[in-house]
Amino acid sequence: MRSRTLVPSSIRSALLTAAPLALVLGAVAARAELPRVVVVLDETVDGKKAATTSAEVALTTSLNKDGYRVISGEMADKLRKAQAVSMALSGSIPDVLSSLDADVVILGQVETTKIGSIAEAGLVGYRAAAIAKLVRIDTAQIAEGFSVEGSGRDFTDAGGAQKAARAAGEELAKAVKLAVSTLAKKPKTIDLVIHGLPDRAQVDNLKAALAKERGVQSVTVRQSGKGISKIELTTSSDTEAFASQLDKAGLPIEVVQTAAASILARYDVKRGVKLGAVVLPPTVKLAARGKWAEGVLPELVEAELINLAYFDVVESGGDVALAIEALPAGKDGVALTVTARDVGSKDKLFVASGTGELADLPALVSQVMRKLDDGFLPAVARGKGKRANTALARAAAAGRDKSAPAKLPVAELKIEALQIESLFPAKLGHYQDSPVGKIALAHGDPKGAPAVDVSVSVYVPRFMQLKSEVVVGTLEAGERREVPLKVTLDNATLFATEENTPTQAEVVVEYTVAGGKLQNRRVVPLVVYGRRAIDWSENTPIAAFVTPQEETARTFARGAVVANDGSLPEPVLQAIAMFQAMGQAQLKYVKDPVLPARSGALDTVQFARETLQTRAGDCDDLSVLFATLLESVGVETAFLLVPGHVLVGVNAGVPPDALDRVTLDPARVVVKDGKAFVPVETTMVGKPFREAWAQGAATVARVAGKAGADGLTVVETRRGWASYPPAALPRTAGLAVPKPDAKAAGAVEEARLVAAARDAAKTEQETRLAAAVAKDPAGAEAGSYATLLARQGKLDAARAVLKAALDKKPGSVVLTNNLANVDVLGGDVASAVGRYRGILEQAGPRKGDVLTNLGIAYSQAGDAQKAVEAFDAALAEGASSAYLATGFDRNPDVKAAVAVEVPKTRAADEAKLTVAEAELKAVLAKALEQRKKKAQGEKKPPSVEADRFANPLPSGARRGDDPQSRLRTAELLRWM
């Protein structure tokens, strides 16, 4: 066990005001009057098991009414399975009682029998006889026996039996309450067995100290010698309460195990030393980004001092002063030094130091304080001269003690490693499914008894309403196990945190060995960062700041949306609308006082509603706002991270090889996993979208070809949500935010200018390609020229170019594929299927593309089964363009048999699909499921023969005559 006599004021306040620990502490004081009770009554009616537990309900109701804490459920079930009632009534006590988390157990039987009836009144009478025993958990003894009766009448047998049983239960409650009140006044005898006491003098000193403890009436040494001492105590406290009292008493013993009426402890000279420690204000010489460390370092050090047996934190005076110094070490590192000095003489007693990352400051504090724990007492012992300070003199004596800890006759669990990360409010959703740390437990005795009922609980004062508990189960002899630790945090408190706040997590390991309870307690310092904090050492958490369902952002976005005339893909048009609306609302770029983004690990990012309210932000703030607005209207986004800066990528909604719908310059987009993102420089808010796009492309171009943190990192928002869901911000009423005016923002005019620039480039390209094809109809430019014409809807012109080229190059896979694509767009699906089949065997590495086109053709014709087979075959060839273009995701599992997966698509996105595209997605999903099933047993994809698609005349009506549908089909087809 591990606890403290005095803890730092701020930490002590947090612990005492926290509901869970307050209940525990209060229970110690009140336990004698209002014990924790487990009730198990076996009830029968006329010799058969009762349908309802009327007596038990009546008993527990009465106890609850008077403030007793009645514990049921698993504990009662455990006793029933152990046949505890029959054993107790026969005078035996089942072993299972020792593991119960209660003070007393009431075990008994209630037999209800019919005693007659009054025919004239139609009443039946029953009598219930209850026999029960009160068992004390701390002594495993039967403290009292009861025998009571109750009677009842009713118009039915069931009603009469229930009334009689309830009456017996109420009488039993009266007897139990009287017995408990008497029991509380009786002194308890506890055996304290201590291993390792070095001599009789220490035994006598300990006896004298124990006699002064609160509630102790007598102390008798029953055994002393051979390293084992047995002391018998008479006290008004029960075993658990007295063990807790001993652990805080400052005596040179460590409580290890509690069992019925006995406590097992070991001699520990360190625990007999009590030094008052004053933690001085720290000296922090870090850059602006690390200025926050000055406010948290003292409390982080104080939290670690709770784990050191010989230190108590005091506000002033004391025996030892601890000076803290934090200096820069490398780019984002910290060199931390803790110097212990004699308060009286100012002599330096010991220095502990270490280096680490600023973002992991609590772990660095733990590292340095472990060095202090290891070296402080030996250093004091090596000090010259005698110590005038009595406490330091005892510390010096303890430092000279070289005796090893006594080996106990009970197996213990050792905490070999314990780590809990500091907490970021924005990662609240992540913490619901992912651990915040881990603990490594090791069974210390390879031949000892197993540790059973092992559990680990975590509690962070103020930021958790209840402790989180992990049931570990059993650790066998010599076993080591690593256990992940999770927490359930309080949303409101977490998001009310403005500044980085030092705190601590209390980790408690509880288990039972050979019928006795053991506990290991450790305090871990940590920081709960302010609600806007982000750690850029892992980029994905930026997704958590994108909150598309937050009402403020949604309202603004809905007001900025404009109707699409088809000149631009929907995502690009809405990106223009949102960016122009941000400018119209007079949002301003305000430079971060410290370098933003990846120039350092820790940074702050505003949520969208905060930026809308303040109407100002730096690059990350404006990027989060822009991404939030777009995601709230169903437009997919990504964060484009470059050194020291953040951009937003807008998924253009077209495949990378169909970018002519957006731009003819591939350098103006970022391609990632089959998606084309338009890079937007959000700090240019107030400027036209065209300029922000141009600047974003230029920024990306500067890092092109560079690797790692010096290059470009693409963080897809929706993929980020898989690990870091949008932060669940508490509702805030009455935020003063701007209302967008789409007309005043000029979004439609800006979209027209973007489309006009694209069309001008397209005309220039068409002129150049036409001239090249005129010079050489079968040249390399013929396929590109025909593709450009087809995508503009000039199908006859495209067909003529391709046929002229095929006359000179018959059988060309490239030209035939593109001509088949033109057939699909023109509605001649039968001809298209024939052409695709004709080149399938010669397509080589482009076979997957041909199969994709074949699947689109069958889908257009309404032959879903043939389409599924074609897409299944395309996946087998590694082709997934149709999937990525329609919203499916790359499979993040690189070892997965299939490279794509069904996305977690929002309903708002699905609502924007055309009927034809929705049908295509359904076909693709079916083919994906089919491929996944096949891939489980395939070592390599099967060959795909043209005969597999022998039917060249698919059934069903033509699709795609609608210009917008035809345009979308042209984007999805694979051109060569």
N, C-alpha and C positions, 0 to 999 in steps of 0.2 A: 504494500500500500504506500501511497505517497500523498501527503497533503502539507499544508503550511499553517504556521501559527499566525503570521501576519503577511498579507499580500499588498501590493501597491494599491493606493487609494482608488485610482481610476478603474483598475481591474477588479478590485474587491467590490466596488460599487456595482459594476456590471454583473458580477456573479451573484450578488445578493438580491439584485432587483429582477433577475431573470426568473421567470415562473417555474421552470422545471427544478432548478437547484434550490429555489426557495422552498418548494414542497419537500425536498429531501431534507434540507436543514431543519425545517419546521417539524418534520416527522420525528427527528431525533429527540426534540424537546417534548413533543406531545405523545410519544409512542406509549408511555406507561398508561395514560388515560384512554387514548383512542388508538388501539392497535390495529394493524392490518390483519384482516381475518379471511380465512378460506372456510367455506361451509360445504360439507358433503353429507347429505342425508339420503339414505336408501328408504324409499317409501313404498308400502304395499297396501292394497285394499282387498280384504278377505283372502289374503294369502297370495294375491297376484300383484305384479309390479304395477304401481299406480300410473295412470295416463298422464297426470300432471303432478309437479312437485310443489304442492300447495303449502306444506309445512316449511320447506326450504325458502320459498318465496316470502312467506310471512316473516320468518326469522331475519332474512337479509333486509327486508323492507324496514323492519323495526330498528335494526342496527344502523342502517344508512341514515335513517331519520335522526338518530342521536349523534351522527358525525363519525361513526366507525367507517373505515375504508374496507369494503368487502370486495375481495378479489376472487374472481370466478374464472370461467372459461378453461383455458389449458391446464391450470393448476388443479382445478376440481376434477377434470377428466383424468389427469395423471394419477390422482389418488384413487379414483374409482377403478382404474385398470390395475392398480397395485393391491386391490382388495383391502384398502386401508381401513374401511369401516369394521369389517369382521375382525381384523387383527387387533384394532384398538379396543374393541369391546371385549376381546379375550385377554387383554392385558399386554399385548405386544405392540411395538412401534415400528412401522415400515421404514426402511432406509430412505425411501423417496422423500420423506419429510425434510431431511436435511438440506435439500436443494431448493426448497420453496422460498419465494420472496415474500414472506409473511411473518407475522409475529405469533399468531395462534391459529389453530385449526380446530373446528368443531366437527366431529365425526359421530354419526349416530344412525339409528333406525327408527322409523315411524310406522307402526302397524295399526291400520284403521280397520275396524270390524263393525258389522251391522249389529245393532243391539235391539232392534224392534221397530214397530210401526204403529201409528195411530190411524186405524182404518177410517174412522169417522172424519178426520181432518185431511186424510190423504197424505200424511207426513211419514217419513222414514227417519230413523235415528241412527247415528254412527258415533263410535268412540275411537279416539286416536291416542295410542300410548307411545310416547317418545322416550328412547333411552339414548343418551349421548355422552361423549367425553370431550373435555377441553384439553388439547395438547399444546404445550409450549414448544415453539420451534427452537429457541435458543438452548434449551436443556434437553429436548427430545423426551420429555417426561409428561405423563398424564397428570394434569394439575387439578382437575375437578371432574366429578361425574354427575349426571343429571338424570332424573326420571320424572317426567311430567305427563299430564293427560289433558285432552280437550274433547269436547263433544259438539255435535251439530245436528240440526234437523233441516230437512228440505222436502220438497214435493217429489224429487227424483233421487235415485240412489247416488248418482254422480255428484249432485249438489250437496247431499248430506255428507258424503265422504270428504269432499273438499272443505266444507265448513269445519268439520271436526279436525282435519289436518291443519287448517289455518289456525284454529284455536290452540292446538298443541304447539305450533310454531311460535305463536305469540307468548305462550307461557315459557317456552324454552328461551326466548329472547330475554325475558325478565331474569331468569336464572343465570344466563350467561353474563349479562351486564353486572349483576351483583358479584359474580365470581371474579370477573376481570377487575372490578374496583378493589376487591380484597387482594387479588393477586399482585396488583401494582404496588401494594404496600409491603409485600414480602421481600426481604433481601434475596439477591441471587448470588450463588457461588460460582466463580469462574476460575478455571485453572489456566494460569499463564505459564507456558513452557517456553523457555528461552535457551537457544543454542549459542555457544561461543562466549559466554561471560568468562573473562579470563581468571578471576580469583574471587575469594570470599568477600574481599573488601568491596568489589564492584557489586556483588549481590546485596550486601548490606546497604550500600549507597542507593541502589535501585529500590530496595524495600522501603527506605525512608522517603524517597521521592514519590513512590506509589501511594504511600499513606496520606500524602498531602493532596492527592487528586480528588476532585469534586465527586461526591457520592460514595467514596470508598469508606467502608466501616471497619474493615479489619484486613490485615495483610499477614500471611503466614508462609514462611519458607518451608516447603515440604521436601525439597531435594536440592542439593548443591554439590557439584563435582563432576568430573569427567566431561566438562564442557557443556553439560545440560543442567539447567536449573528449573525447578518447578515451584511456582509461587501461587498460593491459593488466596483469592480475593473475595471478599463479601462486599457487594455493591448494590445500589438501587437501580443501576442501569442494566439493560440486557447486553448480551455478548456483542452484537453488532455495534450498538451505541458506544460501549466502552472501548471497543477496538478503534473506532473512529476518534474517540477522545485521546487514547494513547498515542495515536499517530500524530496528533497535533501538540503533544505535551512537551516536546523538546527533550525527551529522554533518549539515552544512547541505545535505543532498540528500534528495530523495524518490524512492524506487524506484517506477517506473511500470509497467514491463513486463519480463518475463523470457522469453528464448527460448533456443534451443540455444547454449550457451557465450557468451551475451551478456546484459547487463542495461542497460536504458534508464532514465535518471533525469533529474530536473530539479533545478536549484539552488533551495533554499528556505532563506532566511536564518533563518526562525523555528525550523527544526529544529536549527539550531546553537546555540540558546539553551536552557539547561537550568536552570530555577528550581525549587528545592525548595519545595513548598507545604505549609503546615501548615493543616489544616482545624480551626478552633476549635469547641468545643461551641456549639450554636446558642442563640439567645435566642428563645423561642417564647411569645408572649402571646395564645394562642388559647383559646377556651372548652374545656370538658371534652371535647367531641366532637373537637377537633383536637389534644388532648394527645399523641396517638400520633405526630404529625409530628416531635416533638422527637427521637425515637429513630431516625427514618429519614433526616432531612435531611442529616446529614454524609455518609452513604454514597451518597446520591443525587448530591450534589455531587462526591464523589470519583469516581463512575462517569463523570460528564461530563468530569472532568479528563483521563480517558484519551484523549478525542478532541482535546485541546489539545496541540499538538506541543511546546510550550515549558515545560510543567509536569510535574513528578514529585511525587507525594504522598510526604511524609516524616512520620514520627511526631513528630519534634521538631526544633528548630533551624531549618534551612531559610532561605530568602531572603524569602518572602512568607507572610503570615498572612491567611487568609480567614475573615472573621467573617460569620455568617449570622444574619439577623433575620427572623422571621415574625410579622406583625401582622394582626389582623382587617381585612377589607375587605368591607363589606356583610354580608348575612345568612350566606352560606356561603363567602365569598371569603377569599383570603389575599393580603397584600402581602408579597412576598419581596424582601429586599435582601442582596446579597453585597458586602462591602467588602474590598478588597485593601490591605494595609498592608506597608510595609517592616519586616521583623522587627527590624532593627538600630535604625533611627531612629524607628520607629513612625509615619512619615509616611504619610498616606493617598495611595495610588497611583491607585486607580480605584474607582468605585462602579457596580454594575449592579443594576437593580431591575425588578420587573414584578408584575402582579397576575393572579390566576387562581382557579380553584375548588379547594377543599381536596380534593375527590374526584379531581382531576387534578393532584395535586402534582408527580409526575415531569415532566409536560409543562411545568409552570411553571418547574421547576428548569432544564430544557433551554433554555427561552426566556431566562432570566436569564443562564445560562452562555454562550449565544451572544453576548449583549451584552458579556459580559466578554471573550470571544475577540476580538470586533471592535474593542474600544476600549482594551484593556489596554496593548499595546505602544506605540501612539501616545501614550497618556497618560504612560507612563514616559519616552518620548522628549521630551515637553514639560516634564518636571520641571525645576525650577531647580537649577543647580549640578551638579557632577560626583558620580557615584555612587561611594562608597568600596567598595561591594559589587561585586565583579568580575562576578558573574552578572547583576546588575541593570544594570551598565554595558553588557554585551553586549545585554541586552534593549532598552536605550535606543537603541543603535546599530541594532538590527533594526527598531525602531519608526520610525527616520528613513529607512530604506530604502524608497524609493518605486517600485522596479523591479517591473514586472508579471511574473507567472509566465511562463516561457519557453513558447512554442508548440512542441509536439512533432510529429514527423512520423508520429504514430500517433493514431488516433481513440480518445478516452476516453469512458467512460460516467460521467456525473455523477449523484450522488444528489441530486435536487432537493428531495425531501421524504421524510421517514421518520417513521413514527408507530407505536408499539406500546403498546397499552393495558396498564394494570396488571391483574393477574390475580386472579380470585375463585375459590377452590376449588369453590364450589357451582356454578359455571358450566362445570365440566369437560366435561360432555356437550355443551354449546354449542360449546366450542372444537374438538371433533372434526369439526364440519361447517362452522364459521364462522371467518373470519380474525380474528386478534387485532390486526392492524394492516395497514399497507400501505407500500410503498416506490415512489417515482416515479423512474424511470431515464430519462435523456436522453442520446442519442447526440450528442456535442458538435460533430461536424464534418459539415455538410450535404453535403460532397463526399468524405468519407473512406470507408475500407473498412468494411464491416459488422462489427458485433461478433457473433461466433457462439459457440455453446455457452455462452450466458449462463445462470447459475444464481444463486439467492439462498438462502443458508442462515441459519437462526436457531437460536441456542442460548442457553438460560437455565441457567446453572450450578446444580446441585443439584436443580432442579425438572424437568430433562429428562435422560433416559438417553442419548439420541442426538439429534444435531442434526436439525432438519426442513429439508428442501431443496425448493425450487420450481425446476423447469426452465423457464426463460423462452424459450429458443430463440435466435432471431436478432433483433437490432435493426438495422434498416437505417440508412443515413446520415441524420442529422437527426431520427430517430424518437424519440418520447417514449412511454413506456408505464408505466402504473400496475399494480403487481403486488400482489395480496393475500398476506399472510403468515400461515401457519398454524403451530401448534406441537403437538407430542404430549407432553403433560405426564405426569409420574409420579404416579399416583393416591396411593400410600402417602405419599410425601413431601408432597404438596399438602395432604392432609387431616390430616397431623401438624402443620401450621403453626398454632400457637396465636395468635401475635401478628403484626401487620403487619410484613412483612420486606422491607427494601430489597434490591434486587439489580439485575442488568443483563442485557440481552439483547445478545449479540454477533451482529451482522448482517454477513455477508460476501458481497460480490458478486464472482463470478469469471466471466471471459469470455476469449475469444481474438480477437485482431485481427491479421491478416496473419501468422498462424502463431505469434505470441507471446502468452504468458499475461499477463493483467492482473488485479489484485485491488483491491477497495475495501472497507475494513473500517470499521465504525462501531459504537460502543457506545451503547446506549440505556438510560437509567436507568428503573427501574420498581419497583413495589411488589407483592409477592405478599401479599395481605391474609390475615388469619386465616380459618380455615375457616368461621367463622360470619358473615363480613362480607357485607353487601349494599349495593348502591348504589341508593337509592330514586329517583334521577333517572330511572331506567328501571324501571318497576314490575314488568314481566313476570318477571324472574329470581326472584321470590319462589316461583314454581312449582317451581323446582329444589330447594327445601328440603322439598317434599312427597315423601316416599319411601315409597310404599305397599308396596313389596316388601321393605323392610327388616324382618328377622325379629322384632326386638323390638316394633315397632309392630304388626305383623301378629298376633303372639301376643296382645297386649293386646286388640286389636280383636275377634279371634275369641272371646275370653272374655266380651266385653261384648254380643255380638249377642243379640237376643231374637226370638222367633217372632211373626209378624204375624197378628192375628185379623181383618184386613181393615178395621178401623175408621179407619185412617190410611194414606196412601200409604207404601210401604216406605221410601223415603228419609227421610221425616220421622220415622218410628218409629225407625230406626237412628240418626238424629241425636240423638234423645232418649236412646237407650241409651248412645251414646258420651259425651254430655255428662254424664249422670248418673254413668257409670263414672269419669270424670275427677274428679268431686267425691267419689265414694266412695273413690277412691285418695288423697284428701287433697292433691290438687295445689293449690298456692297461687299467687295473683297477686302478683308482686313488681314494684314500680314500677321502671322503667328509671332509672338515675342521671342520664341525659340524656334529653332529649325524644325519643321514639321516632318511627319511621316517617318521614313526609315533612316533618317539621320540619327535617330536614337530609338531605343526600344520603347520607352514610355511616352505617350502623347495623350492629348485630349481631343475628343471629337464631339461636336454637338449633334443631338438628334434633330430630325427635320423640323419638328414643331418649334424647337428652340431657335433655329436659324430663321424661320419664318417670323418669329416673334421679335427677335433682335434686329432682323433684316441685315445681318452682317455675319461673316465667317471667313475662315481661311480655306485653303484648298480642300482639306478633308471635309470640313463642314459643308461647303457648297456641293461637293461631290456626293456626300450622303443625301443631301436634300434633293439633288437632281435625280439620283438613282431611286429614291423613295417615291418621288412624284411619278416617275416612269413606271415603276413596278406597280403602283396603285392603279394604273390604267392598263396593266397587262403587258407592258413592254419589258423584255428581258434586258438586264444590264450586267455589266462587269466593272470591277475597279482595275484600272491600269496603273500599276505601281512602278515608278521609276525612281532613281535615287533622289530622296528629299522631296518627292512630289507625288500627287495623286490626280489621275484623270478618270473620267467615266467613259466606258465603252458601251455603246448602244447596239444591241443586236439588230442588224439591218433587216432581218427577216427574209433574206434571200441567200441561197447557197453561195459559197465563195466563187464558184465559176459562173455565177449569174449576176455579177456585180454591176453590169452595165445598167441595171435598173436604178443604181445609186450613183456610181461613179465609174469612169473608165480608167482611173489611176489606182492600181492595186496598192500603192504606197499610202493611200488615204484611208485604209482600213487595217485592222488587226485581225488576223485569222487564227482562231483557236478551236481545236476539236470540231472542225466542220462548220464553225459559225464565224460570220464576218461582223466585227464590231467597229462602229464608227467612233473614233476617239474624239472626245469633246473636252476642251480646256474650260472648266467651270469658273476659273478666276476671271475670265473675260465676260462675266455676267454684265449685261447692259449693252454689250456689243452685239452685232448681228451673229446669228448661229454660224453662218459661213466662215466668219473669222475665227470663232472658237473651234470649229472643226479643223480649219487649216493649221491653227496653232497646235492643236492636239496632235495632228499628224506629224508636224515638224518635231514636236517633243519626242514622240515615239521613234522617229527616224534617227534622232541623235544617239539613242541607245541600241539601235539595231545591231545585231551581231554580238553584243556583249552578254556575258553569262552572269548568272547568280544575281547578287544584290546590285551589281553595276548595270544590269540589263533591265528587261521588262518582265514584270510578273503580272499575269492575268488572274484575277480572283473573280470567278463567276458568282454573282450574288446568290442565285438559287441553289447552286451546288454548295455554297458556303452555308446556306440555311440548313442543310442536312446535319451539320455538326453544331452550328451556332444559329438557332432559330431567331427570328426577330424579337427584340426585347419587348417584354410585356409591360409597357409603360403604364403607370397608374393614370386614371382619368384626371384631367385638369380642366376645370370649367372656366370659361370667360377669358381665354387667351386672345389677346389683341393681335390678329394676323391680317395681312392684306387680302383683298379679294381681287383675283385676276380679271382682266378685261381683255379677252382674246383679240377683239378688234383693235383696241389701243396698242396692244403688244405687237401687232403687225405680223402675226404668225403666218397668215395666208400669203401675204406678199413675200415674206422671206422664203416660204416653201416654193413659191413660183420662181424666185430667183435661183434657188438651188437646182430646181428641175431644169431651168433654162440653161444654166451652166453645163449641166450634164448633157442636155440635148445638143448644145453647140459642139461639145467634144465628140459626141456620137456622130454628128453630121460630118465633122472633119475626118473621123476614122472611116466612115462609110465611103467618102470620096476617095480616100487613099486606097482602101481595099478594092473599090470598083476599078480603079486605074490598074492595080496589080493584076486583077483577074482578067481584065480586057487584054492585057499583054500576054497572059498565060492562063487560059481557062482551067487547066488542070494543075496549076501551081499550088504551092503550100498555103496560099492565102484563100483558096476557094472555100475551104471548110469554114474558116472564120467569117468570111463575107456572108456566106449563106446563113450562118448562125445569127449574125447581127440582123440580117433581113427578117429571119423567121421570128426573132424575139420582138421585132417591131410590128409583127402581124402581116408582113409582106410575104405571104406564103408562096404565091405564084412565082415571084421573083427568085425566092430562095430555091424553089424546086428547079427552076430553069438553070440556075448556076450549078446545082449539084448534078443534074442529069448531063449537062455539058461536060462536066469534069469526069463523070463516070464513063462517058463515051470514050474518053482517052485513057482512063484507068479503071477498066471493068474489074469488079470484085474487090475494090478498095474498101476495107473495113471502115475507115474513117468517114468516107463519103456516103457509103451505104447506111451507116448508123444515122448520120445527120439527115439523110433523105427520109428514113423511116420516122425520125422525129417530126419532120415536116408533115408526113402523112398523119401522124397522131394528132397534131394541132389542127389539121384540116378535117379530121373526123374519119379518115380512111384507115380505120384500125386494122382491117383484114390485111391490107397491103403492108402496113407497118410490121405486123406480126410475121408475115412471110419474109420480109427483109431481115428482121432481127434473127430469125431462125437460120437464115442463109449464111450469116457471118459468125454465128455462135462458136463454131469449132475453130475458126481462124482468128478469133478476137484476142487470144493470148492473155496478157495481163489485164486487158480491158474487158474480159468476159463478164466480170461482176457489173460493170457499167451497162453492158448490153442487156444483161438479165434484169437490171433495175428498170431500164426502159421498157423491157418486155412486160414487167409487172405493172408499170404505169399504163401501158396500152390495154392490157386485160382489165385493169381497174376502170379505165375510161369506158370500156365496152360493157361493163357490168358483170363480167365473169370473175366473181370473187375467188373461186377455187383455183382457177389457173393463175390468178394474180398472186395468191398466197404461195403457190408452188414456185413461181418465178422469184418472189422476194426471198423465200426460204433458200433457194439456190444461190441468190445474190449474196446473202449473208454467209453462206458456206464458202463463197469465193472471197470474203472479206470486204464486200462492198456495203456501205451503210449510209451513203449520201442522202437517199430519200428519207431515211429515218431522222438524220440530223437536221435536214431542211424542214421537217414537219414538227419539230419540237421534241424528239426523243433525245436522250442524253448518251454521251460516252459512258461506258461502264468504267467506274473508277478502279475496279479490280483488274489489274493488268494480267492476272492469270485466268480471268474468266473465259469460258469457252466462246461466248458471244460478246462482241465489242460494244453493243448498245443495250440500253435498258429503258423501260417505260418510265417517263418522267412523273414527278409529283406535280402535275399541272394544275394550276388554279382554275376554278370554274370561270373566272372572268376571261381567261385566255381561250378556253374552249368555246365560249359563246361567240367569239369573233371568227370562227372557222366557217368557210362556205360549206354547203352540203356535200359537194364533191370531195373537198379536202377532208371533211370529217369521215366520209366513207373510206377514203384512202388510208387514213390513220387507223381505222378499224381493221382494214386488211393487213396493214403493216404490223399491228399489234398481234394479230392472229399468227402471222408468219414468224414473228419473233418468238412467240410461245412455242411454236412447232419446232423452230430451230434449237431452242434451249433444250427441249426434250430429246431431240436427236443428238445434240452435242454431248450429252452426258456419257454416251457410250462410243463416240467416234474418236479415233485417234487422228484421222485426217479427213478432210471433206471428200465426199464421193465425187466422181467426175459428173459433169452435167452435159448431157447429149441433147442435140436439137430435137431428137425424136420424143423427148419427154414432153415437148409442147407441140405435138403433131397436129393439133387442130388449128388450122390457120384462119378459121372463120369463127371467132368467139361470138357467143350469143349476147343479146342485150342491146339496149339503145345506145346511140352515140351520146357522148358527153363532151362538154368543153366549148360549145358554140358561144356561150357568154364570153365577151371579150376579157373580163377580169379573170374568169376561170382559165381561159386559154393562156393568158399571160402567166398565171401561176403555174400551169402545166409546163410552159416553156422554161420556167425557172427550175423545175424539178427534174426535167429530162437531162440526161448526161450527153453533152455535146463533145465532139472530138476535133 
